[in-house]
């Protein structure tokens, strides 16, 4: 059995890039910077992430450069050819889950300086969207339909144990 999975937490290095395929599938590409510390030195690794469907739409609407995100997904090698004819490869994370908060620290500091952010406000709520499918083919894949939610029959009032 083969298995490739990645989970990263970091900040968006740039604003999301959103597009639609000819078949109407939403695609959102983000780059996530993950800081690591080794021997007192801070280094950043940059990961390309691709989200499809509703996940792509929500990531595009709710995140901006500097926002912290947690991405859970499948690793994929993207092979492509440059304009000069060179064959290249890069590792991409195909997102199945993306979690994020409404405000990055930078947005909060900017809002504080402009007097728009009040300390007594509750902390921002975290958002999560889990995609019901993850296309395994190249861009433009047709997703499988999401399974219908299970229906529970209503309980009879006299059958309650208390």
N, C-alpha and C positions, 0 to 999 in steps of 0.2 A: 504494500500500500504506500503510495506517495502522498506527501503532505507538506505544504508550505504555508506558513502563517506568520504574520508580523503584527506587533502591537507597538506603537510609538506614541510618545507624548512630547509635544513641542509647540513652537509658534509658527504661524504662517509667515513665510519669507517674502511673499508678495500677495496681491489681491488674487482671488480665484479667477480662473479663465473658464468661461462657460460657452458651450456651443451645443447645437442640435445636429444629429445625423440626418441624412436624407430621409430616413424612415421615421424621424420624429423622436428619437431617443435622446434625452438630455445627458450631457457629459460635462463634468466639472473637473478641472485639473488644478491641483494645489501643490505647493512645495512647502514641506514642513522642515523647519530647522530644529535639530535636537542637539542641545549642548551636553558635552561630556567633560569631565575633569580627570586629568591624569597627571600625577606628580606636580600638582599645583597649577597646571596649565589648563586653560579652558579652550576647547576646540568645538566646532560646530560641524555636524553632518547634515546634509540636505537630502531629503527623500521626496521623490515625485510620487504623488498619490492621484488616482483617478477614481471618481465616483460616478455611478450611473443612475438613471431614473430619478425617483423622488429624492434620494439621498443627494444627488447632484444639484437638484433645484434648491433644496434647503441649505446646503453648504454655501451655494452661491449667494443666497439671500441673507444669510445670518452671519457670515464670517468676513473678515477683512484682514489685511496685513497686520501682523503683530498679535492677533488673537491666539489664545492657547487652545489646542485641540488634542484629542486622543483619537487615534485612528487604529482600527482593527481590521485586518484584511488579509488577502492572499498575495503572495509574491509572484511576480511574473517578469519574464525577460522580454523586453520590447526591442525587437530588431528593426533597424531602419537604415536608410541610405541618405547621406548628406547630399546637398546640392552639387558638391564636387565629385560625387560618386563613391565616397568612402562608406564602407559598411561599418555600422556602429551598433552597440548594444547598451541598454541601461536597465537597471532593475526598477520596477514600478510596483507600488502597492495598489491592488484593486480593493477599494474600501468596501467593507460590508457593514461596518458601524463607524460613525463619526460622532464624537461627543465634544461639546464646546460650551463656553460661557458667553454671556452677552457682551461683556466688556473686557478688554485687555487692560493691564495696568497702565499702559500708555494712554488709552482712551480715558480712563478714570482720572489720571493726572491732568490731562488737557482739560477735561470738564471741570475739575476742581479750580484750575486757574481761571476759567471763564465764569465761575460761580454757578455752574449748572448741576454740580454733583453735591449732594448733602450727605454728611457722614451718618445721619440717623436713618438713612434708607437701608432696607434689608439688603444683604449680599445678593448679587445677581444669581438667578436660578440657572442651573446647568440644563442644557438641552441635549437630547439624544435622539437620533433617528437610526433605526436599524432597517436596512434594506431587506425586503423579503426574498430577494434573489441576488445573485452575483454572476453576471454574464462571464463565461469562461472563454469566449471567443474574442477575436479582435474587435475594435470599436465598431459599433453598428449592429452588434448581436441582438437578436430578438429575445427578450427575457421570457422566462416561464411565468405563467400567471401565478399570483400569490394564492395560497390555499385559503379557502373560506373559513372564517372563525367558527369555532364550535358553538352550538346553541344549547343552552341549558333550559330544560322545561321548568316553568315556575313551580315553586314548592307550595304544597297545599297548606293553608294556615293551621289546621289542626294536627299536622304531622311534625311540628317542631318539638324538639325534645325538652324544652323548658317552658 
